[in-house]
Amino acid sequence: PLFCLFARLRVLTLNVQGFRSATKQVEVLQLARTVGCDLLFLQETNFVGQRDVTLFKQRYAVDCFFSFATTRFSGVGIIIFNRALMRQSSCCFDPDGRFITFDFFLDAARFRTVCVYAPAQPSHSTAFYKNLDVHLLDARHCLVLGDFNCVVDSRRDVRGPGYGRTTWNARELRRLIGHFDLVDCWTLLHGTTFEHTWQRGRSSSRLDRVYVTETLASAVQACRAVDFPSTIGHVSDHRPVLAELSLAPLTGHQRFWRLDSRVLQDPTSRDRLKEVLRRSLLGVMPDPANWDHLLETWRVACVAEGRALRQRQVEELRDTSLRIRIVRRGGAGTPLMRGYLSQLLDRYQRLLRASTTAATVLQGRGGPSFHPEVLRYTHRTQVKERRVPPFPVPSPTPPPGQPVPSFSSHFEALATSESTIDRATLALHPFLHGLPKVPPTAGDQLFKPPNAEEVHNALLRMKTGSAPGPDGFPTEFYRTFWDVLGEHVCAVLRTFFTELRLPESFRQGRIILLPKEAGDPSDPGAWRPITLLNASYKLLASVLAQRLHDILPDIVTTRQTCSVVGRSVHTLSSLTRDVLHYTNSRSAKGLIASLDQAKAFDRVEHPFLFATLDAFGFPPEGVRLFEVLYAGMKSDLCMDGSVVASFPVTRGVRQGCPLSPLLFVLSLEPFLTNIDRCSLVRGLPLPGSGEVKATAYADDITLYLRDADDLGTALQVFTTYGSLSGARLNEQTSKVLWVNCPPGPASPLPATAVVKILGITYNAMGISPEMWTRLACDIAASVDCARDYALPMAERRYLAHSVFCGRLWYLAQVVVPPRNFIRQVRSSLFSFFWMEKTELVTRQVLTLPREKGGWGFPCVDGTPALLQLKTMLMILHEAENPARSLALYFVGHSRRALGVDLTGPLGACAETPPPAYRKALQLHRCLVEQAPQLDITTAPASRLAQALLEPQLTPLQVGLSDSFPWVRLTSSNLPGHLRDFEWQRGWGVLPTRDRLLRWGVCRTDQCPNCDGRETNVHVVSECVVTRPFWRVVRTSFRGLGVALYLLRGRCPSGLFACLLLAASEYVLWRNRCCAVGQGRRLRALWPLLFRLRRELVSHLEAQLFLLGEQEFLRRWSCRYLHVHNSRIELRFQYVDHI
């Protein structure tokens, strides 16, 4: 039957306990057709080869896939009764016969089903569930179903013997459910009602279940256990489980093509594409008229190469799976065969993980990794949580692809010009008079045709990893093939400057909507439109933007800090903080107003923008370039993955364009200039005779005024500005904070007790304490989310510094956190780093740089104050900084000690500096005394914090910090578990028996493999097990510096030598741990050598897979290492001869 989009998808799962009997096959298929299922998932099929599958297909004429059994109790399969699901479908199965995945498409929506048959032994099931995550990392809509051979809640899912017992064997399944937000269909619909799916004797339980991802939870319509008809014989002691889902709301999406970044990372695909691109440019003139045709040619080639790459990956997966099956059937009894099998299993997992979106995100971040826990956390934070929520649609729901009236009309109206004043009239308006002029030479340089070097530099500055435009080509495409495309691209861009012609694709954009915080999803105004533009257009815009960056400091007032080189947003936040303190110290009255513009970037009228450029003195031919660039723009509005409306764009600067913030800053400058020169607008006074009226960071405008009359006059100026530029004030979200006076009845804007300006919350007395309470809760929530992931130490440090404390570092540039906040965050971060276990080293050690034995862990005690000190010095050293007069006033007579250049008298000084300035001045004196060699203004705050903490180290810690080769043995080129081990060994904190004896954990400090006293040094170099082991390693790898390392502790510099040493010491430590666990001495040499070889080859193959052969050999090449047919060949003398 053909699949109907609005029909329910029925899936049936059953453990058949053997499926080779023809009678059982007929009975099971008859049952599946009776309940009307579309997909039948079977476990324990026992199909051992392709011949079984071929006979089954011929006998019953159905589409099916089977994962072959390697033991008597394994094998899974999928039978597809709805043949429409076979379109664009794909299948993947493991070599053990334990799971099989089936992907199918309904319109543009992809669905994945994973049929599992978990091992019954807890030791095997733990490893099985750990590796199952790879099939969920890249699936948004997913069903996981089958026989799980364990229960998550024994009180809910078990009756009879076993009720209420521990479910420790399901701990990895429980983590998997939590990490990927899987929902049990039965529990979702029936709650705690018990229904067994397996029964034997007096015991019954619900072993067979159906899980769905959170995106499919609302689609689940039914879930029940099905009884076998009385007319058939015994099939299984498991009952079939039927689930029904309505997938209609999830379909109807349009699929947009984008280049798969994995094509650019694969050497074979890159070489093939480079040749195709080179041939496509032969005889083609670099003309804008030919550009779009070339893009289509390249798109077709990239699609074909993407399919070829996926085919090669599938073939490699199948080849690896076949090799695993062959090794297992032949028996992996020897150490070499066990090592080879482990190598094959690692390769199989690596191939699966490399194809996930999470791995691609890590590649774009510059830290590629196949660590399972890192990929899980990346999936949750970088992939899953960044998905846009579904859009609300009115009832009745329109057909798929039809526009949603409220949204499409809103954004089409937003893009349509309302201007009734032409550019010539605007140029004569007094509002645009008095603007500073662009130097003539700068204007000429701005619009000259770029050379190839300038375009290439602009390309290198462009951000990678961002979503591509409508043509689907990301920035990485042009970077990768610049040697082929560079000359042609530059010629097309130069044509724009000389002939004012553009390719049609440069005018296309695709609008996606991102939700605002605390907004009503049904309100179109609660969504922020972002325009995805083609990378080729953004390259042209980046060239112009870089040239504008050089001009803006000369023509934009110092009160505007967005996109102006050398200016910081922290200047404005410091100004607001100091204005409040200064006003309160003088008991003066005033107000601070935060103006919120409605869709500020999208409402800029083009005639006003071009008239403003004329008023700044840009050359007419240069303004003409911007007119051509913004003429004929078109955008497609995308919602839920579908284009719902297309319309021309006749106003606004598109968010997503490199030029948009710069042009908006120029369009806002007339308003700031008119506010400053309006005598009827009185600003808040500054020390001396100055005053401050208005500041801006892009469209975030802050007014500092004396009373309601000044505010009313300022809003009149904004009204005039809005009538010319199209700007509109959102009076509901604009707020006024009254200082030392109650809000007047004539206030034109609503009053508030707290106001948020540039991310910092203020009240009438200064910084609002509520901000720190909310931030502490946010950090605690982020830490709790990451706590359940067993991440390496380096990843934990990265999360603590860049993710958890990212918001703190921003606020600390202006405000020092209170002590109780510092204590709470510090405790939470260190607890997370040590995974709620004992802290093995002091906290000062963790904050040291990596070359000194630390992890560069964030110092939340000192770094915030140091960041504020750096901001204060930056303000004091800039003569035109708007916050400088207040900073000089509060610093007082200490300004000379800070090295501030002054001309004239010192001026007024505060009797008592605010707490923030007192703390900064005290910190400055400490730094000058303890670290005079550091330049406070240029040195990173983390380095300054480390300089303050180093004197707190004990002599023993200083000795260890200086003597151990931290950089080489904890290098980022080594695997995470080796780095963590070497770091603990370097500080002597491995849990050896001498330390455990001091803690009272064990009764003796005797080594488990000899009679000596076990210490950190003894384990890796003094035990009787280590002597023959190091002798073999030293002899097998002569010339790598192993002997010198053992005798004098001098670590070699080569990457392979460092890997060899770290892996060798780790193997010795693991052997010691096994001896303790087994309670007997383990002195055999060959298992150690084979384990060492496995460690080396496993990491080297992962590096070869990530880097490609050329880069791999550049980093890792040595005489003991070769690459043959994309495989690692390691010359290990003693092991190779066995």
Number of C-alpha atoms within 10 A of each C-alpha: 8 9 14 12 16 11 12 20 22 21 24 28 29 27 25 23 20 20 21 15 9 11 12 19 17 12 17 21 14 12 19 22 12 9 13 16 22 22 22 23 27 29 30 26 24 25 23 19 13 12 10 14 18 11 11 17 15 10 10 11 10 13 15 19 19 27 29 28 22 20 14 13 16 24 31 30 29 24 20 19 22 18 14 17 18 16 11 11 14 12 17 18 23 23 24 18 28 25 28 27 22 23 19 19 17 20 13 16 17 17 19 23 25 24 27 29 25 22 20 13 11 16 10 12 22 18 12 19 21 15 15 17 20 20 20 22 25 19 19 19 18 24 24 22 27 27 26 23 21 25 23 20 16 17 16 18 22 25 19 12 12 15 16 14 11 13 14 14 19 20 17 18 22 17 15 19 18 12 20 21 15 21 20 19 26 23 16 16 15 13 11 12 10 16 17 17 24 20 17 9 7 8 14 19 26 27 20 25 26 25 24 24 21 15 16 21 18 14 18 19 16 17 23 19 21 15 12 16 9 7 7 12 11 10 19 15 14 23 23 27 23 22 23 20 19 18 20 16 13 20 18 18 19 17 12 12 14 17 18 17 17 17 21 20 17 15 15 14 17 18 13 13 20 18 11 15 18 13 11 13 14 8 7 12 13 18 18 20 14 13 21 15 12 15 15 12 14 17 18 12 15 23 16 12 19 19 12 14 17 14 12 12 15 16 12 15 22 17 13 19 19 14 17 22 20 15 16 18 11 10 12 15 10 9 16 18 15 18 20 18 20 15 18 18 18 15 20 20 17 21 19 17 24 20 16 19 18 27 24 21 19 19 18 15 11 9 12 19 23 19 16 20 18 20 27 23 22 19 24 18 15 16 17 17 11 11 10 13 13 12 15 15 15 11 6 6 11 12 9 16 17 12 20 19 13 13 22 21 15 13 19 17 13 17 24 17 17 15 18 9 14 13 17 12 11 20 19 12 11 9 18 22 15 13 19 14 15 20 14 12 8 15 20 14 13 21 20 13 17 18 13 17 11 14 21 18 13 19 23 15 12 17 10 16 16 13 15 20 26 22 23 20 23 23 23 23 18 20 17 14 17 16 11 15 17 16 14 18 22 21 18 22 27 22 16 19 18 12 9 16 18 20 19 14 20 25 20 22 24 21 25 19 19 15 17 12 8 7 12 13 16 14 12 20 17 16 19 15 23 17 22 24 27 24 27 22 20 23 26 24 18 22 23 19 22 17 16 21 15 13 17 17 17 14 15 22 20 17 23 28 22 19 22 21 12 9 19 18 16 22 23 24 20 22 22 24 18 22 21 23 19 21 20 17 12 8 12 15 16 25 27 28 23 23 22 19 18 16 19 19 23 23 23 28 26 24 23 26 26 23 23 27 24 19 20 22 17 23 17 12 14 18 19 15 18 17 16 15 19 19 15 14 20 19 23 22 24 21 22 19 18 19 23 18 21 17 17 16 25 22 26 25 26 26 18 17 21 21 22 17 21 20 23 22 22 19 22 23 21 22 20 21 20 21 22 18 10 12 11 13 22 22 24 23 19 17 17 11 6 10 17 19 21 23 21 24 17 19 19 16 21 22 23 27 25 21 22 20 17 21 25 16 17 24 18 12 18 19 17 15 22 17 16 21 27 21 22 18 17 14 14 9 14 18 23 26 24 24 23 15 14 12 18 12 7 9 14 15 21 14 18 15 13 19 22 15 18 17 12 17 17 22 18 22 15 17 20 17 13 13 16 19 12 11 17 19 13 14 22 16 13 17 21 13 14 18 17 15 17 15 23 18 18 18 15 24 23 16 21 22 19 13 15 23 20 13 14 23 19 17 23 20 23 27 20 25 19 10 10 11 15 19 12 14 23 17 11 18 24 20 16 20 23 14 17 11 10 8 12 13 14 10 16 19 23 21 23 24 17 17 17 20 26 19 20 23 26 24 21 21 16 19 23 24 24 25 25 26 27 21 20 26 20 19 25 24 16 15 13 13 19 21 27 21 22 24 23 22 22 25 23 19 15 13 19 12 10 16 11 15 11 12 6 5 6 13 12 15 17 16 10 11 16 15 10 17 20 14 16 22 20 11 17 18 14 13 20 14 11 14 14 11 9 15 12 19 15 9 11 15 21 20 17 19 25 22 16 17 18 16 12 12 14 9 10 9 16 16 11 16 21 12 13 21 23 22 14 21 28 27 18 12 17 21 22 18 15 22 25 17 19 22 23 17 18 21 19 17 15 20 15 22 22 18 18 15 15 12 10 10 10 12 12 14 18 16 22 24 20 15 11 15 18 21 21 22 14 15 26 23 16 16 22 17 22 19 12 13 20 20 12 16 20 17 14 16 18 11 12 22 18 23 19 14 13 15 8 8 13 15 21 18 14 16 17 21 21 23 24 21 23 23 26 25 21 23 22 22 18 15 23 22 16 15 17 15 10 10 11 11 16 19 19 12 13 14 15 20 22 19 21 23 21 19 22 19 19 20 17 23 21 18 21 19 19 19 18 15 17 10 13 17 15 10 14 18 15 14 10 15 16 15 15 8 7 12 14 17 15 16 15 18 14 13 15 10 6 8
